Amino acid sequence: MTTIALTGGTGFVGTRLIALALEAGHQVRALTRRPQAEREHIAWVRGDLSDTAALAELCEGAGAVIHVAGVVNAPDRAGFAAGNIDGTRGMLEAARAQGVHRFVHVSSLAAREPGLSAYGWSKAEGDALVMASGLDWSIVRPPAIYGPGDLEMLELFRLAKKGLALMPRGGRISLIEVGDLGRLLLALATTDGCNQILDADDGTETGWSHQQFAAAIGTALGKRVASFALPRTLLMAGAHLDRLVRGGKAKLTPDRVAYFCHEDWVVDAARRPPANLWTPQVETPAGLAATAAWYRQQGLL
């Protein structure tokens, strides 16, 4: 049993990770900005990534840190830097000060192309801090994450329900189900010595074309989907319109378009985790079906 200090515990990935950690018999100490209902084996620590005292309390006595929290959508470069660079620096400093040597960091495939977007740049800078930390570190760069509880892909499912898919032109992506990602993070938090960047996915060797992914969502919904590949200029115009209409709640932003339109978001096979540490358990068609079922249960589809 390990006490895990967790950031991002109230988000999509963190919520699933807590459930898996408790199933495995671990104690969890999780950072939260808002009051949370008391739960057995979870200690909630009020604060955020800029709160030095809260981060110290979070890390005190922990056997490992899993740093999930990060900014995926911000109005400018400074917003990404605050969440993904300064926040990571604060967690590393707290871990060192409290004698926590094992640090598992959730990055993104976008970090391998830092010149494409402010998001990718900020994640790459955060990764550099982890690698220079002197801790026993592991960096996981997941591709597109989906699964029950995810709201980022909801609009794709809603469009597919209408028989439509609007995708970038060309390119391929990798996918990972949230439970599979959580199992990898736990394995790394309880395993000595890694100090490497890992890419993890569903095991599909060459990834998925956007059209294949759209068709798989359609299958999960029992719908035939017509895919339309949109040029970058049209997607960028849509991003500006989304920002005008929904402001800070916009899902499609110019920064996201910048990396969505990149042609290669398939994981590096050489960086997949060793099989004796972790292998994916959820095949994507089954995972998408479970995600669609969750959306229906929540009245979202």
Phi, psi and chi 1 to 4 in degrees:
 res  aa     phi    psi   chi1   chi2   chi3   chi4
   1 MET       -  135.7 -179.5 -178.0   71.4      -
   2 THR  -127.0  142.9  -62.0      -      -      -
   3 THR   -88.6  120.0  -63.1      -      -      -
   4 ILE  -106.3  125.7  -66.4  170.3      -      -
   5 ALA   -90.5  122.0      -      -      -      -
   6 LEU  -125.7  132.4  174.6   65.8      -      -
   7 THR  -105.5  155.9   68.2      -      -      -
   8 GLY    75.1   20.1      -      -      -      -
   9 GLY   -70.2  -15.5      -      -      -      -
  10 THR   -97.5   -0.4   59.2      -      -      -
  11 GLY   -90.9 -173.7      -      -      -      -
  12 PHE   -58.7  -56.6  167.0   49.5      -      -
  13 VAL   -68.4  -44.3  173.3      -      -      -
  14 GLY   -63.4  -37.7      -      -      -      -
  15 THR   -62.2  -44.7  -61.5      -      -      -
  16 ARG   -67.3  -38.0 -174.7   72.2  179.1  108.7
  17 LEU   -63.8  -41.0 -179.3   56.2      -      -
  18 ILE   -60.5  -45.2  -74.6  176.2      -      -
  19 ALA   -58.8  -42.6      -      -      -      -
  20 LEU   -68.4  -39.7  -69.7  167.6      -      -
  21 ALA   -63.6  -42.2      -      -      -      -
  22 LEU   -67.7  -39.3  -63.6 -176.5      -      -
  23 GLU   -59.6  -34.3  -72.1  173.1   12.8      -
  24 ALA   -83.7   -1.4      -      -      -      -
  25 GLY    89.9   13.0      -      -      -      -
  26 HIS   -85.4  159.4  -59.8  -60.6      -      -
  27 GLN   -94.9  143.2  -59.7  -75.2  -29.6      -
  28 VAL  -123.7  132.3  175.7      -      -      -
  29 ARG  -117.1  117.5 -167.3  175.6  -63.1  133.2
  30 ALA  -124.5  137.5      -      -      -      -
  31 LEU   -78.3  139.6 -168.4   67.2      -      -
  32 THR  -148.8  142.1  177.6      -      -      -
  33 ARG   -84.4  -25.5  -65.3  178.3 -178.5  178.5
  34 ARG  -120.0  155.1  -63.3  172.9  -64.3  -83.0
  35 PRO   -57.7  141.6  -23.0   33.4      -      -
  36 GLN  -124.1  150.4  -58.4  -66.4  -33.9      -
  37 ALA   -64.2  141.1      -      -      -      -
  38 GLU   -66.9  137.5  -70.8 -169.8   11.4      -
  39 ARG  -137.7  144.1  -67.2  172.1   59.2 -173.4
  40 GLU   -63.4  137.0 -167.3  174.5    5.3      -
  41 HIS    72.5   10.9  -55.1  -58.3      -      -
  42 ILE  -123.4  127.4  -59.4  178.2      -      -
  43 ALA  -110.1  116.1      -      -      -      -
  44 TRP   -87.6  133.8  -64.5  102.9      -      -
  45 VAL  -113.5  117.6  176.4      -      -      -
  46 ARG   -75.8  130.9  -73.5  -68.6  -60.3  -83.9
  47 GLY   150.6 -175.4      -      -      -      -
  48 ASP  -137.9 -174.7   58.9   31.1      -      -
  49 LEU   -69.7  -10.6  -67.6  174.8      -      -
  50 SER   -96.3   -1.2   65.4      -      -      -
  51 ASP   -96.3   98.5 -172.8  -25.3      -      -
  52 THR   -59.9  -42.8  -56.6      -      -      -
  53 ALA   -64.8  -40.5      -      -      -      -
  54 ALA   -65.7  -39.4      -      -      -      -
  55 LEU   -67.2  -36.1  -61.8 -171.2      -      -
  56 ALA   -64.4  -44.5      -      -      -      -
  57 GLU   -63.3  -39.7 -179.0 -177.2  -11.1      -
  58 LEU   -59.8  -42.3  179.9   71.2      -      -
  59 CYS   -86.9  -16.4  -68.5      -      -      -
  60 GLU   -58.7  121.1 -175.1  179.3    1.2      -
  61 GLY    76.2    5.5      -      -      -      -
  62 ALA   -79.0  149.6      -      -      -      -
  63 GLY   -88.0  -21.3      -      -      -      -
  64 ALA  -160.3  151.4      -      -      -      -
  65 VAL  -107.2  134.0  166.8      -      -      -
  66 ILE  -117.4  111.1  -56.1 -178.7      -      -
  67 HIS   -98.0   96.9 -178.5   40.0      -      -
  68 VAL   -96.8  -34.0  177.7      -      -      -
  69 ALA   -59.1  142.3      -      -      -      -
  70 GLY  -173.3  171.2      -      -      -      -
  71 VAL  -105.3  122.1  172.4      -      -      -
  72 VAL  -104.5  -12.6  -62.4      -      -      -
  73 ASN  -146.0  120.5 -166.0   -7.6      -      -
  74 ALA  -144.4  153.5      -      -      -      -
  75 PRO   -72.4  -19.9   24.7  -33.5      -      -
  76 ASP  -156.4  175.8   52.1   32.1      -      -
  77 ARG   -60.0  -36.6 -162.7  173.6  178.8   90.5
  78 ALA   -63.8  -35.9      -      -      -      -
  79 GLY   -65.1  -41.4      -      -      -      -
  80 PHE   -66.6  -40.3  -75.1  112.4      -      -
  81 ALA   -63.0  -42.3      -      -      -      -
  82 ALA   -61.5  -44.4      -      -      -      -
  83 GLY   -79.1  -41.6      -      -      -      -
  84 ASN  -100.1  -19.9  -62.7  -28.3      -      -
  85 ILE  -105.1  -59.5  -57.4  173.8      -      -
  86 ASP   -63.1  -39.5  -63.2  -19.9      -      -
  87 GLY   -63.4  -41.2      -      -      -      -
  88 THR   -66.4  -41.9  -60.0      -      -      -
  89 ARG   -58.9  -43.5 -178.6 -177.2  -66.5  110.3
  90 GLY   -63.0  -40.7      -      -      -      -
  91 MET   -67.5  -39.4  -82.1  -54.0  -57.2      -
  92 LEU   -63.8  -42.9  -70.9  165.8      -      -
  93 GLU   -64.5  -40.2  -70.1  173.7   -7.1      -
  94 ALA   -66.2  -41.9      -      -      -      -
  95 ALA   -61.6  -45.6      -      -      -      -
  96 ARG   -63.8  -43.6  -78.4 -167.1  -65.4  -99.5
  97 ALA   -64.4  -31.8      -      -      -      -
  98 GLN   -96.0    5.4  -63.4  -59.8  -40.5      -
  99 GLY    73.7   25.3      -      -      -      -
 100 VAL   -90.9  117.4 -175.4      -      -      -
 101 HIS   -95.1  -23.0  -60.7  -68.8      -      -
 102 ARG   -98.5  123.1 -169.3  171.7  -62.3  147.8
 103 PHE  -131.7  115.2 -164.8   96.8      -      -
 104 VAL  -106.8  122.7 -179.4      -      -      -
 105 HIS  -117.1  126.1  178.6   62.0      -      -
 106 VAL   -92.5  113.6  178.9      -      -      -
 107 SER  -106.3 -137.9 -179.3      -      -      -
 108 SER  -162.1  150.5  167.6      -      -      -
 109 LEU   -57.8  -26.4  -90.1 -170.1      -      -
 110 ALA   -58.8  -22.0      -      -      -      -
 111 ALA   -67.8  -20.9      -      -      -      -
 112 ARG   -80.0   -8.2   76.1 -177.1 -173.3 -165.8
 113 GLU  -128.4   66.5  -62.4  -72.5  -10.5      -
 114 PRO   -66.3  -17.0   24.0  -34.1      -      -
 115 GLY   -80.6   -8.6      -      -      -      -
 116 LEU   -82.8  -32.5  -70.2  179.4      -      -
 117 SER  -153.5  157.3   64.4      -      -      -
 118 ALA   -65.1  -35.4      -      -      -      -
 119 TYR   -61.8  -51.5  171.3   64.1      -      -
 120 GLY   -60.9  -40.7      -      -      -      -
 121 TRP   -59.6  -46.3  161.6   77.3      -      -
 122 SER   -66.9  -36.4   66.7      -      -      -
 123 LYS   -68.9  -38.7  -64.7  -57.9  -78.0 -173.5
 124 ALA   -63.9  -39.7      -      -      -      -
 125 GLU   -65.9  -39.6  -69.4  -65.8  -52.3      -
 126 GLY   -62.5  -41.8      -      -      -      -
 127 ASP   -59.7  -41.6  -69.3   -2.3      -      -
 128 ALA   -61.5  -38.2      -      -      -      -
 129 LEU   -64.3  -41.4  -68.4  174.4      -      -
 130 VAL   -63.4  -44.8  174.5      -      -      -
 131 MET   -64.8  -27.5  -72.3 -175.3  -83.1      -
 132 ALA   -94.6    6.8      -      -      -      -
 133 SER   -75.6  -23.4   67.5      -      -      -
 134 GLY    81.4    1.1      -      -      -      -
 135 LEU   -87.9  172.0  -60.2  176.2      -      -
 136 ASP   -83.0   93.6  179.9    2.6      -      -
 137 TRP  -109.4  154.4   58.0  -93.1      -      -
 138 SER  -138.1  133.8  -59.2      -      -      -
 139 ILE  -115.0  125.5  -65.8  172.0      -      -
 140 VAL  -109.4  125.2  178.5      -      -      -
 141 ARG  -109.2   85.7  -72.3 -179.6  173.0  173.6
 142 PRO   -73.0  153.0   24.5  -31.1      -      -
 143 PRO   -82.6 -150.4   33.1  -33.9      -      -
 144 ALA   -61.7  125.9      -      -      -      -
 145 ILE  -103.5  132.9  -51.6  166.2      -      -
 146 TYR  -137.6  174.1   75.0   93.9      -      -
 147 GLY   141.9  171.2      -      -      -      -
 148 PRO   -54.8  132.6  -26.5   36.4      -      -
 149 GLY   101.5  -14.3      -      -      -      -
 150 ASP   -81.9  133.7  173.5   41.5      -      -
 151 LEU  -110.0   -9.0  -62.9  178.9      -      -
 152 GLU   -68.0  -33.8  -69.3  -62.8  -42.3      -
 153 MET   -96.8    4.4  -70.5 -166.5 -175.6      -
 154 LEU   -56.6  -41.9  175.3   58.2      -      -
 155 GLU   -66.1  -32.0  -68.0 -177.5    9.3      -
 156 LEU   -63.2  -42.5  -65.5  179.5      -      -
 157 PHE   -67.0  -39.3  -81.1   76.4      -      -
 158 ARG   -64.5  -41.4  -76.2  176.3  168.1  168.8
 159 LEU   -65.1  -42.6  -93.7 -179.4      -      -
 160 ALA   -62.9  -33.2      -      -      -      -
 161 LYS   -61.8  -28.3 -174.5  179.9  178.6 -177.8
 162 LYS   -88.0    2.2  -61.4  175.4 -179.0  178.6
 163 GLY    85.2   17.9      -      -      -      -
 164 LEU  -125.0  151.5  -64.5  173.2      -      -
 165 ALA  -144.8  126.2      -      -      -      -
 166 LEU  -110.5  115.0  -55.0  178.6      -      -
 167 MET  -130.3  160.3  -59.3  -71.4 -176.5      -
 168 PRO   -66.2  159.8  -16.8   29.8      -      -
 169 ARG   -74.9  133.4  -75.3 -178.1  173.5  173.2
 170 GLY    63.0 -169.2      -      -      -      -
 171 GLY    84.5  160.5      -      -      -      -
 172 ARG  -135.7  152.3  -58.1 -174.9   71.7   82.8
 173 ILE  -131.8  159.0   61.3  171.7      -      -
 174 SER  -107.3  161.2  -72.0      -      -      -
 175 LEU  -134.8  153.2  -59.0  164.1      -      -
 176 ILE  -146.0  137.6 -171.1  167.5      -      -
 177 GLU   -80.3  144.4 -164.1  -91.1  -17.8      -
 178 VAL   -61.4  -35.8   64.0      -      -      -
 179 GLY   -66.9  -38.3      -      -      -      -
 180 ASP   -63.0  -42.3  -88.0  -17.3      -      -
 181 LEU   -62.1  -44.1  175.5   58.5      -      -
 182 GLY   -59.8  -41.2      -      -      -      -
 183 ARG   -64.3  -36.6  -79.0 -178.5  -80.0  -87.1
 184 LEU   -66.7  -44.2  172.8   58.7      -      -
 185 LEU   -61.4  -40.1  -61.9  176.9      -      -
 186 LEU   -66.6  -40.7  -80.0  178.7      -      -
 187 ALA   -60.6  -41.2      -      -      -      -
 188 LEU   -69.8  -34.7  -69.3  167.6      -      -
 189 ALA   -70.1  -17.9      -      -      -      -
 190 THR  -118.1   17.2   54.0      -      -      -
 191 THR  -123.7  133.1  -58.4      -      -      -
 192 ASP   -75.3  142.2  -70.3  -31.0      -      -
 193 GLY    64.4  106.7      -      -      -      -
 194 CYS  -138.1  -66.4 -173.4      -      -      -
 195 ASN    46.3   55.0  -73.9   28.1      -      -
 196 GLN  -152.6  159.1   60.0 -177.3  -41.9      -
 197 ILE   -90.3  129.0  -62.7  172.8      -      -
 198 LEU  -117.7  137.9  -61.0  172.5      -      -
 199 ASP  -105.7  131.6  -69.6   -0.5      -      -
 200 ALA  -130.8  141.5      -      -      -      -
 201 ASP  -151.1 -164.0   68.9  -20.6      -      -
 202 ASP   -83.6    0.9   62.5   -1.5      -      -
 203 GLY    92.8   -0.8      -      -      -      -
 204 THR   -73.1  113.0  -57.0      -      -      -
 205 GLU   -56.1  -46.2  -72.3  -59.5  -37.0      -
 206 THR  -105.0   13.5   58.3      -      -      -
 207 GLY    71.7 -162.0      -      -      -      -
 208 TRP  -124.3  136.0  -60.1   69.5      -      -
 209 SER   -72.3  159.5   69.5      -      -      -
 210 HIS   -60.4  -37.0  -69.0  -65.8      -      -
 211 GLN   -66.3  -40.9 -172.8  172.7   10.8      -
 212 GLN   -63.6  -40.2  -72.6  171.5  -29.9      -
 213 PHE   -64.4  -44.4  179.8   43.1      -      -
 214 ALA   -61.0  -42.0      -      -      -      -
 215 ALA   -64.0  -37.6      -      -      -      -
 216 ALA   -66.5  -37.9      -      -      -      -
 217 ILE   -63.9  -42.6  -67.9  176.0      -      -
 218 GLY   -59.3  -42.6      -      -      -      -
 219 THR   -61.5  -40.9  -61.5      -      -      -
 220 ALA   -61.9  -26.8      -      -      -      -
 221 LEU   -98.7   -5.2  -65.1  168.2      -      -
 222 GLY    73.2   30.9      -      -      -      -
 223 LYS  -124.6  146.0  -67.4  -77.9 -173.6  178.5
 224 ARG   -87.6  126.5 -175.9 -173.7  -65.6  -87.9
 225 VAL  -110.6  132.1  174.4      -      -      -
 226 ALA   -96.2  119.0      -      -      -      -
 227 SER   -94.5  137.5  -63.5      -      -      -
 228 PHE  -124.1  119.3  -64.8   90.6      -      -
 229 ALA   -85.6  121.1      -      -      -      -
 230 LEU  -102.9  140.3  -58.1 -178.8      -      -
 231 PRO   -69.0  158.2   24.2  -32.8      -      -
 232 ARG   -56.3  -40.9  179.6 -171.0  176.8  103.8
 233 THR   -60.9  -38.8   52.3      -      -      -
 234 LEU   -71.8  -40.2 -169.8   54.8      -      -
 235 LEU   -63.1  -38.9  -73.8  168.9      -      -
 236 MET   -66.6  -39.0 -164.7   62.3   78.2      -
 237 ALA   -63.4  -40.2      -      -      -      -
 238 GLY   -63.4  -35.7      -      -      -      -
 239 ALA   -65.3  -43.3      -      -      -      -
 240 HIS   -65.5  -37.2  -72.3  -66.9      -      -
 241 LEU   -66.7  -41.7  179.1   60.9      -      -
 242 ASP   -61.4  -39.9 -162.2   13.6      -      -
 243 ARG   -64.4  -40.2  178.1   70.2   76.5 -177.2
 244 LEU   -65.3  -39.9  -75.7  173.4      -      -
 245 VAL   -78.8  -45.9  172.3      -      -      -
 246 ARG  -109.5   -1.9  -66.2 -165.7  -73.0 -174.4
 247 GLY    58.5 -129.1      -      -      -      -
 248 GLY   -67.7  -13.4      -      -      -      -
 249 LYS   -91.7    4.3  -65.3 -177.7  178.7  179.9
 250 ALA   -60.8  135.1      -      -      -      -
 251 LYS   -89.2  -38.3  -65.7  -68.3 -173.6 -178.5
 252 LEU   -98.5  112.2 -174.4   65.2      -      -
 253 THR  -118.0  159.7   65.7      -      -      -
 254 PRO   -55.8  -37.8  -29.4   37.3      -      -
 255 ASP   -64.6  -39.5 -161.8   70.0      -      -
 256 ARG   -67.9  -40.8  -77.4 -172.0  169.1 -175.8
 257 VAL   -58.6  -37.7  170.4      -      -      -
 258 ALA   -58.2  -38.4      -      -      -      -
 259 TYR   -98.4  -23.3   64.8   82.4      -      -
 260 PHE   -58.4  -36.0  -80.1  169.5      -      -
 261 CYS   -81.6   -4.4  -69.6      -      -      -
 262 HIS   -66.1  143.0 -176.1   58.3      -      -
 263 GLU   -84.3  -14.0  -69.0 -161.9  -11.4      -
 264 ASP  -130.8   93.7 -179.4   15.3      -      -
 265 TRP  -115.7   42.4  -69.4  125.2      -      -
 266 VAL   -96.5  138.0  177.2      -      -      -
 267 VAL   -63.2  155.7  -59.2      -      -      -
 268 ASP   -81.2  114.9 -178.0  -11.2      -      -
 269 ALA   -57.9  -30.7      -      -      -      -
 270 ALA   -70.1  -15.9      -      -      -      -
 271 ARG  -104.7    7.4  -76.2 -175.1  164.4  173.1
 272 ARG   -64.9  146.2  -78.2 -164.7  174.5  106.5
 273 PRO   -60.5  148.1  -22.1   33.2      -      -
 274 PRO   -62.9  144.2   19.8  -30.3      -      -
 275 ALA   -62.3  -26.8      -      -      -      -
 276 ASN   -76.5   -9.8   62.2  -10.1      -      -
 277 LEU   -96.1  -45.4  174.3   71.1      -      -
 278 TRP  -165.6  142.4  173.1   89.9      -      -
 279 THR  -138.5  149.0   55.8      -      -      -
 280 PRO   -66.0  142.4   22.7  -32.3      -      -
 281 GLN  -109.8  -18.3  -62.6  179.8   18.5      -
 282 VAL  -107.1  114.5 -178.9      -      -      -
 283 GLU   -73.5  139.3  -65.9 -176.2   -3.6      -
 284 THR   -58.8  -42.2  -68.1      -      -      -
 285 PRO   -57.1  -42.0  -27.9   37.1      -      -
 286 ALA   -68.2  -39.4      -      -      -      -
 287 GLY   -65.5  -39.1      -      -      -      -
 288 LEU   -67.6  -37.0  -68.1  174.3      -      -
 289 ALA   -64.0  -40.9      -      -      -      -
 290 ALA   -66.0  -36.2      -      -      -      -
 291 THR   -66.2  -44.4  -55.8      -      -      -
 292 ALA   -61.2  -40.8      -      -      -      -
 293 ALA   -62.9  -39.7      -      -      -      -
 294 TRP   -65.2  -43.2 -176.1   83.5      -      -
 295 TYR   -57.4  -43.3  -71.4  146.0      -      -
 296 ARG   -64.1  -42.6  -69.1 -169.1 -175.0  100.8
 297 GLN   -60.6  -32.6  -69.7  165.7    3.7      -
 298 GLN   -87.0   -0.5  -55.1  -55.9  -48.9      -
 299 GLY    72.2   25.5      -      -      -      -
 300 LEU   -93.5  -16.0  -62.0  171.8      -      -
 301 LEU  -116.0      -  -83.6 -178.9      -      -
